[in-house]
Amino acid sequence: MRVLVVEDDEGIAAGLRAHLARQGWAVDLCDSVAAGWAALCAEPFDLVLLDLGLRDGDGTDLLRRLRQGQARCASDTATPVLIMTARDQIASRIAGLDLGADDYMTKPFDPDELAARMRALRRRAAGRAQTLVRCGALAIDPAARTVLRDGEPVDLSGREFGVLLALVEARPRVLSRAQIEAKLYTWNEVLESNAIEVHVHHLRKKLGEGVIRTMRGVGYFMPEDPA
């Protein structure tokens, strides 16, 4: 899943990117309101981590634009936003939440707690309360990044797990190759043209041919109850 971190402290931003990347997130960084808005207009992010005191303005300006659904924004108006800031006053918390933030953390914070809150926001956005994602014979744990098929563990690479989770959360909708790429890869990563096809091929070998289906000329999808 892909997260946009809008934070102008280079040390905090770099630390977040390293920590979240180890947990399977594709992390893009911006350091200003203008850069954050340009990123949201250009790419569909699954979640936004938003600092408030930015070099060119207040992070709430970016939050307000996103929630208002201004034109040309590729990210959905309902994209979860978690504010992370040194402002610990109750009034600041209330203002941020009332503007449309989904959660609010004050600095300094524990990065593992942040990651847990991010997973909770993703569960809510996907419309589920359970930690495990069940799909047919599959039991997928996004926190541990593990997959069981009929109770037996399946060894997946990080990218394979990302493709599987994206398709499971979207089911039974079809995702194009570009949509899957947008969830897994950051701006700076070099992507081979057939990378998604290769990941899907490996997933079918490990999970069974009927788990991921192809809609020719459109993309890939998982049925509600795959074989």
Buried (B, 14 or more C-beta within 10 A) or exposed (E): BBBBBBBBBEEBBEEBBEBBBEBBBBBBBBBBBBBBBEBBBBBBBBBBBBBBEBEEBEBBBBBEBBBEEEEEBEBBEEBBBBBBBEBEEEEBBEBBEEBBBBBBBBEEEEBEEBBEBBBBBBBEBBEEEEEBBEBBBBBBEBBEBBBBBEEEEBEBEEBBBBBBBBBBBBBEEBBBBEBBBBBBBBEEEEEEEEBBEEBBEBBBEBBBEEBBBEEEEEBBBBBEEBE
